Every structure is written in C-alpha cells, then in structure tokens.
C-alpha cells in the first residue's frame, strides 16, 4: 500500500511541476513553487493546488 501511495504522490508531483512550468506565473514564482513541491512533496502539492496560479484562492 505504501509503494502505491508513494507512486501516486510522485506522479501528482510531476504533473504539478509540469503545470507550474506551463503557467503564466513569473519565473521567480515558478522556481519557488517547483522547489516547494520538490522539498515537501505532499504539503507542496496541496499548497500549490490551493494557492498557486489557477488555484481557487486566485479566482
């Protein structure tokens, strides 16, 4: 179960990084978001989904 959850988190992090790079955010914001997702995979992913470019907090 742990391996499957880890794989799901890895795939979601990779997708998040792709979306971050493709976003219209400034280069500095992109770099900060990518670092956050890489350093804190689960927390960074959740924060990016909520607060990142295109997240519900920005609408």
Rosetta constraint file for C-alpha pairs under 8 A:
AtomPair CA 1 CA 5 HARMONIC 6.29 0.50
AtomPair CA 2 CA 6 HARMONIC 6.10 0.50
AtomPair CA 3 CA 7 HARMONIC 6.13 0.50
AtomPair CA 4 CA 8 HARMONIC 6.20 0.50
AtomPair CA 5 CA 9 HARMONIC 6.21 0.50
AtomPair CA 6 CA 10 HARMONIC 6.14 0.50
AtomPair CA 7 CA 11 HARMONIC 6.19 0.50
AtomPair CA 8 CA 12 HARMONIC 6.15 0.50
AtomPair CA 9 CA 13 HARMONIC 6.02 0.50
AtomPair CA 9 CA 41 HARMONIC 7.32 0.50
AtomPair CA 9 CA 42 HARMONIC 6.98 0.50
AtomPair CA 10 CA 14 HARMONIC 6.21 0.50
AtomPair CA 10 CA 41 HARMONIC 7.88 0.50
AtomPair CA 11 CA 15 HARMONIC 6.23 0.50
AtomPair CA 12 CA 16 HARMONIC 6.04 0.50
AtomPair CA 12 CA 45 HARMONIC 7.73 0.50
AtomPair CA 13 CA 17 HARMONIC 6.15 0.50
AtomPair CA 13 CA 37 HARMONIC 6.65 0.50
AtomPair CA 13 CA 38 HARMONIC 7.71 0.50
AtomPair CA 13 CA 41 HARMONIC 6.52 0.50
AtomPair CA 13 CA 45 HARMONIC 6.41 0.50
AtomPair CA 14 CA 18 HARMONIC 6.27 0.50
AtomPair CA 15 CA 19 HARMONIC 6.21 0.50
AtomPair CA 16 CA 20 HARMONIC 6.03 0.50
AtomPair CA 16 CA 37 HARMONIC 7.96 0.50
AtomPair CA 16 CA 45 HARMONIC 6.97 0.50
AtomPair CA 16 CA 48 HARMONIC 7.92 0.50
AtomPair CA 17 CA 21 HARMONIC 6.17 0.50
AtomPair CA 17 CA 34 HARMONIC 5.92 0.50
AtomPair CA 17 CA 37 HARMONIC 7.48 0.50
AtomPair CA 18 CA 22 HARMONIC 6.24 0.50
AtomPair CA 19 CA 23 HARMONIC 6.00 0.50
AtomPair CA 20 CA 25 HARMONIC 7.91 0.50
AtomPair CA 20 CA 30 HARMONIC 5.96 0.50
AtomPair CA 20 CA 33 HARMONIC 7.18 0.50
AtomPair CA 20 CA 34 HARMONIC 7.10 0.50
AtomPair CA 20 CA 53 HARMONIC 7.77 0.50
AtomPair CA 21 CA 30 HARMONIC 6.25 0.50
AtomPair CA 23 CA 30 HARMONIC 8.00 0.50
AtomPair CA 23 CA 53 HARMONIC 6.91 0.50
AtomPair CA 24 CA 53 HARMONIC 7.63 0.50
AtomPair CA 25 CA 29 HARMONIC 6.11 0.50
AtomPair CA 25 CA 30 HARMONIC 6.29 0.50
AtomPair CA 25 CA 53 HARMONIC 6.61 0.50
AtomPair CA 26 CA 30 HARMONIC 6.27 0.50
AtomPair CA 27 CA 31 HARMONIC 6.19 0.50
AtomPair CA 28 CA 32 HARMONIC 6.26 0.50
AtomPair CA 29 CA 33 HARMONIC 6.13 0.50
AtomPair CA 30 CA 34 HARMONIC 6.10 0.50
AtomPair CA 31 CA 35 HARMONIC 6.13 0.50
AtomPair CA 32 CA 36 HARMONIC 6.11 0.50
AtomPair CA 33 CA 37 HARMONIC 6.16 0.50
AtomPair CA 33 CA 44 HARMONIC 7.61 0.50
AtomPair CA 33 CA 48 HARMONIC 6.98 0.50
AtomPair CA 33 CA 52 HARMONIC 7.74 0.50
AtomPair CA 34 CA 38 HARMONIC 6.12 0.50
AtomPair CA 35 CA 39 HARMONIC 5.97 0.50
AtomPair CA 36 CA 40 HARMONIC 5.75 0.50
AtomPair CA 36 CA 41 HARMONIC 7.44 0.50
AtomPair CA 36 CA 44 HARMONIC 5.19 0.50
AtomPair CA 37 CA 41 HARMONIC 4.81 0.50
AtomPair CA 37 CA 42 HARMONIC 7.44 0.50
AtomPair CA 37 CA 43 HARMONIC 7.50 0.50
AtomPair CA 37 CA 44 HARMONIC 4.26 0.50
AtomPair CA 37 CA 45 HARMONIC 5.66 0.50
AtomPair CA 37 CA 48 HARMONIC 7.81 0.50
AtomPair CA 38 CA 44 HARMONIC 7.54 0.50
AtomPair CA 39 CA 44 HARMONIC 7.64 0.50
AtomPair CA 40 CA 44 HARMONIC 5.12 0.50
AtomPair CA 40 CA 45 HARMONIC 7.84 0.50
AtomPair CA 41 CA 45 HARMONIC 5.93 0.50
AtomPair CA 42 CA 46 HARMONIC 6.31 0.50
AtomPair CA 43 CA 47 HARMONIC 6.07 0.50
AtomPair CA 44 CA 48 HARMONIC 5.95 0.50
AtomPair CA 45 CA 49 HARMONIC 6.11 0.50
AtomPair CA 46 CA 50 HARMONIC 6.26 0.50
AtomPair CA 47 CA 51 HARMONIC 5.62 0.50
AtomPair CA 47 CA 52 HARMONIC 7.03 0.50
AtomPair CA 48 CA 52 HARMONIC 4.37 0.50
AtomPair CA 48 CA 53 HARMONIC 7.74 0.50
AtomPair CA 48 CA 55 HARMONIC 7.33 0.50
AtomPair CA 49 CA 55 HARMONIC 5.53 0.50
AtomPair CA 49 CA 56 HARMONIC 7.92 0.50
AtomPair CA 50 CA 55 HARMONIC 4.97 0.50
AtomPair CA 50 CA 56 HARMONIC 5.86 0.50
AtomPair CA 50 CA 57 HARMONIC 6.20 0.50
AtomPair CA 51 CA 55 HARMONIC 5.36 0.50
AtomPair CA 51 CA 56 HARMONIC 6.99 0.50
AtomPair CA 51 CA 57 HARMONIC 5.51 0.50
AtomPair CA 51 CA 58 HARMONIC 6.83 0.50
AtomPair CA 52 CA 57 HARMONIC 7.96 0.50
AtomPair CA 52 CA 58 HARMONIC 7.51 0.50
AtomPair CA 53 CA 58 HARMONIC 6.70 0.50
AtomPair CA 54 CA 58 HARMONIC 6.11 0.50
AtomPair CA 54 CA 59 HARMONIC 7.10 0.50
AtomPair CA 55 CA 59 HARMONIC 6.98 0.50
